[in-house]
Each structure stands twice: as structure tokens, then as C-alpha cells.
Amino acid sequence: MRDFPFFTGEYGVSSLTLKEIPYRKTAYIRIREAAPENLSAHLSECVGFCRMAGGERIYAAGHELLETYPLHTAVLEMAGTAWVDKTQLACLFPVTRETAPRWREYYNRRMAQVDNAQTLEERDEQRLADSAGAYFVHRNGVLLGIGWLQDTRLLAVAAEPGQGVPVMHTLMSLAEGAGMTMEVASTNRRAIRLYEKLGFLKTKEIARWYRVG
């Protein structure tokens, strides 16, 4: 489903993310321009459009007056120094064009219940393969999880239950000693506990998403 980088209504301008509607029935509105007195009317325009597109849960960010709506989740940045416990290390297998569909399927399955996680589509597989930063993490032929790094920024990680620590140490071995950052939803408490256990700290709040429909 096509997103709308600029959705212009009578009362303001927003970006509409609709690609999650086929997968989660969820749409996102990022307010770009709306006078305070017009916010409610502009949200009605956006929510109405998202509902026509099939959205059942609609979230918005980007305007201070959204604080009057129920908070859905905040997007946090966490940062720390990549370090390696060699007793936890597993094997890394880079994603190729042939294995990208398997990586994408695993990611989507493991992240299906994570707030604000982006569903990857078939068209993303070439980007995964070309990035040279997406990996499977195996030990003795058993898949422990997956990860995706861009330099020292962790774009995605997903692991089998109880395997988060070895997966993270194995991924951190690619950037040992360097500063590493990642984004995490405030409601993803399991991931936050894991990152904090590894020495990462919350450094800033990137966005707050509120339930508006």
C-alpha cells in the first residue's frame, strides 16, 4: 500500500504511513504543519483517510498538543560501547540474495507483536542483501537469531527465546570497542532489559506516538 509523504488537507499537512495496514491494520500520522486551533480538524481529515484505506489502529506524532491523547509508545535511542564476551560468541552468516527471503520471514514473525516495528516486504530483500550488514546468527547449526547493522547502528535484531545475549555479543563483535546505537520502543521492555544488561543506556527520546483512532 502506498504511503503519502505529504497529505495536504484543509487544516494542515502530514505524512501518512499506510504500509502496515495490510499486515497490522495500523496506520501512522506524522504531523508536519497544523496550527494548534486546527489540530483536531486536521487529525479528523487524516484519520478518516486512514480508515478508508483499512486502518483500524491509528497513531500520530509530531505535535505538542497530541499529549492530550493516550500514549501508545515512545521511540527511544539507546547507546553504549560494543563489547564481547567470547564465551557467548556464535557464528555469523551474511544474508545473500538467496537467503534474504528467509531472513525477512524470520524478522517479520519475531517482530509481529513489537510496537512500531516495520514490516519488511519482498521489495526489501534486495536492500537486505546489498547492505552487507544483515546476518543470521548460528551455533552448531542451530539458528539463534538475526541482526542488521549499518556501521555501528543496530537497525534490527531478533532472537530465539533466551538467546538474546549470545546474539547481541556476536553482533557486537563486528564493532568491538566502538560506540553503538539502536532505537527501541518504550513498550518493548524485554529488549530494553537486554540492552541495559549489556551496558546500553537510554540517551534520548526520538518520538512519541499517540492513539488518535
C-alpha positions in Angstrom: 0.0 0.0 0.0 1.3 3.4 -0.9 2.4 5.9 1.7 1.7 9.6 1.5 4.8 11.7 2.3 2.7 14.9 2.0 -1.0 14.6 2.8 -2.5 18.1 2.4 -5.9 18.7 3.9 -7.9 21.8 4.6 -6.4 22.3 8.1 -2.8 21.1 7.8 -0.2 18.8 6.2 1.0 15.4 7.5 2.9 12.3 6.3 0.8 9.1 6.3 2.4 5.7 6.7 -0.1 3.1 5.3 2.2 0.2 4.5 1.4 -1.5 7.8 -2.3 -1.6 7.1 -2.3 -5.0 5.1 -0.2 -6.6 7.9 -1.3 -5.0 11.2 -4.4 -2.8 10.3 -2.2 0.0 11.6 -1.6 3.5 10.2 0.8 6.3 11.3 0.3 10.0 11.0 3.3 12.4 11.4 2.1 16.0 11.7 4.1 18.3 9.5 2.1 21.5 9.8 -1.1 22.3 11.7 -2.0 25.4 13.8 -3.0 24.5 17.4 -6.6 25.5 16.8 -6.7 23.3 13.6 -5.1 20.1 15.0 -8.3 18.4 15.9 -9.8 19.1 12.5 -6.6 18.0 10.7 -6.5 14.8 12.6 -10.1 14.1 11.6 -9.0 14.5 8.0 -6.1 12.2 8.4 -7.9 9.6 10.5 -10.8 9.5 8.1 -8.4 8.9 5.2 -6.6 6.1 7.1 -9.8 4.4 8.0 -10.9 4.4 4.3 -7.6 2.7 3.5 -8.3 0.0 6.0 -6.6 1.3 9.2 -8.2 0.1 12.4 -5.5 1.4 14.8 -4.1 4.9 14.1 -1.3 6.7 15.8 0.1 10.2 15.4 3.3 12.0 16.3 4.8 15.4 15.7 2.7 18.0 17.6 2.8 19.0 21.2 -1.0 19.0 21.6 -1.1 15.3 20.9 -0.2 14.9 24.6 -4.0 15.1 25.3 -4.4 11.7 23.5 -3.5 8.3 25.0 0.2 7.5 24.7 0.9 4.4 22.5 4.7 4.2 22.7 7.8 6.3 22.7 10.7 5.6 20.4 14.0 5.7 22.4 17.6 5.8 21.3 20.0 3.7 23.4 23.7 3.9 23.2 26.8 2.2 24.6 30.1 0.6 23.7 30.2 -2.7 21.8 32.0 -5.3 23.9 32.3 -9.0 23.5 32.1 -11.9 25.9 33.9 -14.6 23.9 32.2 -17.4 25.8 28.9 -16.2 24.2 30.1 -16.0 20.6 28.3 -17.8 17.8 28.8 -17.8 14.1 27.7 -15.1 11.6 26.4 -15.9 8.2 25.8 -12.8 5.9 22.5 -12.6 4.1 22.6 -13.2 0.4 20.0 -12.7 -2.3 19.1 -16.3 -1.9 18.7 -16.2 1.9 17.1 -12.8 2.2 13.5 -14.2 2.0 14.2 -16.4 4.9 15.7 -13.5 6.9 12.7 -11.4 6.1 10.3 -14.1 7.1 12.0 -14.7 10.5 12.2 -10.9 11.2 8.5 -10.4 10.4 7.5 -13.4 12.5 9.5 -12.4 15.6 8.6 -8.7 15.4 4.9 -9.0 14.7 3.9 -8.0 18.2 6.5 -5.3 18.7 5.1 -1.8 18.7 6.3 0.4 15.8 8.4 -2.4 14.2 8.4 -2.0 10.4 7.2 -5.0 8.4 9.6 -5.9 5.7 8.3 -6.7 2.2 9.6 -8.7 -0.7 10.9 -5.5 -2.3 13.2 -5.0 0.8 15.1 -8.2 0.2 17.5 -6.8 -2.4 18.3 -3.9 0.1 19.0 -6.5 2.8 21.3 -8.5 0.6 23.1 -5.4 -0.7 23.6 -3.8 2.7 26.4 -6.2 3.7 25.2 -5.8 7.2 22.4 -8.3 7.7 23.3 -11.7 9.3 22.0 -15.0 10.6 23.5 -16.0 13.9 24.0 -19.8 14.3 25.6 -22.1 16.8 26.3 -25.7 15.9 23.9 -25.4 13.0 21.1 -24.0 15.2 19.6 -20.6 14.4 19.8 -18.3 17.4 18.6 -15.2 15.8 19.3 -12.4 13.2 20.7 -8.9 13.1 21.2 -6.0 10.8 23.9 -3.3 11.3 24.7 -0.2 9.4 28.2 0.7 10.5 27.7 0.9 14.3 24.0 1.4 14.3 21.9 -1.6 15.1 18.9 -1.5 12.7 17.3 -4.7 13.8 17.8 -7.7 16.0 15.6 -10.7 16.8 16.4 -13.8 18.7 15.0 -17.1 19.8 13.8 -17.1 23.4 16.8 -17.0 25.8 19.3 -16.3 23.0 19.4 -12.5 23.1 22.7 -12.3 24.9 24.7 -14.5 22.5 23.1 -12.9 19.5 24.0 -9.5 20.7 27.6 -10.4 21.7 28.1 -12.0 18.3 26.7 -8.9 16.5 28.8 -6.6 18.7 31.9 -8.5 17.7 31.6 -6.7 14.3 32.1 -3.3 16.1 34.0 -4.2 19.2 35.2 -1.1 21.1 33.1 1.3 19.1 30.1 3.2 20.2 26.8 1.6 19.1 23.3 2.9 19.0 19.9 1.5 18.4 16.2 2.5 18.5 13.7 0.7 20.7 10.0 1.2 21.5 9.4 2.1 25.2 6.9 -0.8 25.4 9.5 -3.3 24.2 10.6 -3.9 27.8 12.3 -7.2 27.1 14.6 -5.6 24.6 15.3 -2.7 26.9 16.2 -5.0 29.7 18.6 -6.9 27.4 20.3 -3.7 26.2 20.6 -2.4 29.7 22.1 -5.7 30.8 24.8 -5.2 28.1 25.6 -1.7 29.3 23.5 0.4 26.9 21.7 3.5 28.3 18.7 5.5 27.1 20.1 8.6 25.6 17.2 10.4 24.1 13.5 10.2 23.1 13.1 10.4 19.3 9.3 10.5 19.1 6.1 9.8 20.9 3.2 8.1 19.2 -0.3 8.7 20.5 -3.5 6.7 19.8 -5.8 9.0 17.7 -8.1 6.5 16.1 
